[in-house]
Amino acid sequence: VHTGQKPYQCQVCGQKFSQHSSLNSHVKMHTGHKPFICEVCGKRYAAKSSLNSHMRIHPGEKTIE
């Protein structure tokens, strides 16, 4: 349901989110935790979706599932 409410707030910067999962993804930005690593060049990402976007620069490589 789209209520416009954002009950989940980042304790570091105060940004608010409508979903707990969005807050969890955001918090990784502050912690520096980047568990997703490009197997081609070694660059690290906090989100799998960011790694998948990055993989487009490596022709012929597949995205992470």
C-alpha positions as CSV (number, residue, x, y, z in Angstrom):
1,V,0.0,0.0,0.0
2,H,1.3,3.4,-0.9
3,T,0.7,5.6,2.1
4,G,3.6,7.9,1.8
5,Q,4.7,7.1,5.3
6,K,8.4,6.6,6.0
7,P,8.7,5.0,9.4
8,Y,12.2,3.7,9.1
9,Q,14.9,6.3,9.8
10,C,18.7,6.0,9.4
11,Q,20.3,6.6,12.8
12,V,23.4,8.0,11.1
13,C,22.0,10.7,8.8
14,G,18.3,10.8,9.5
15,Q,17.1,9.9,6.0
16,K,13.7,8.1,6.2
17,F,12.5,5.1,4.2
18,S,9.1,3.4,3.6
19,Q,10.6,-0.1,3.7
20,H,12.9,-1.7,6.2
21,S,14.9,-3.4,3.4
22,S,15.6,0.0,1.9
23,L,16.9,1.3,5.2
24,N,19.2,-1.8,5.5
25,S,20.6,-1.2,2.0
26,H,21.2,2.5,2.8
27,V,23.0,1.8,6.1
28,K,25.6,-0.2,4.2
29,M,26.7,3.1,2.6
30,H,27.7,4.4,6.1
31,T,29.4,1.2,7.3
32,G,31.4,0.7,4.1
33,H,30.4,-3.0,4.0
34,K,30.7,-4.1,0.3
35,P,30.3,-7.8,0.1
36,F,29.7,-8.0,-3.7
37,I,33.0,-8.2,-5.6
38,C,33.6,-8.0,-9.4
39,E,35.4,-11.2,-10.3
40,V,36.9,-9.4,-13.4
41,C,38.4,-6.2,-11.9
42,G,38.0,-6.6,-8.1
43,K,35.8,-3.5,-7.6
44,R,33.5,-3.9,-4.5
45,Y,29.8,-3.0,-4.1
46,A,27.3,-2.8,-1.2
47,A,24.4,-4.0,-3.4
48,K,24.1,-6.9,-5.8
49,S,22.2,-4.6,-8.2
50,S,25.2,-2.2,-8.3
51,L,27.5,-5.0,-9.2
52,N,25.2,-6.2,-11.9
53,S,25.1,-2.6,-13.4
54,H,28.9,-2.5,-13.2
55,M,29.3,-5.8,-15.1
56,R,28.0,-4.1,-18.2
57,I,31.5,-2.5,-18.7
58,H,33.0,-6.0,-19.0
59,P,31.9,-7.3,-22.4
60,G,30.9,-11.0,-22.4
61,E,30.7,-11.3,-18.6
62,K,27.5,-12.4,-16.9
63,T,25.6,-10.7,-14.1
64,I,25.5,-12.2,-10.6
65,E,22.4,-14.2,-9.7
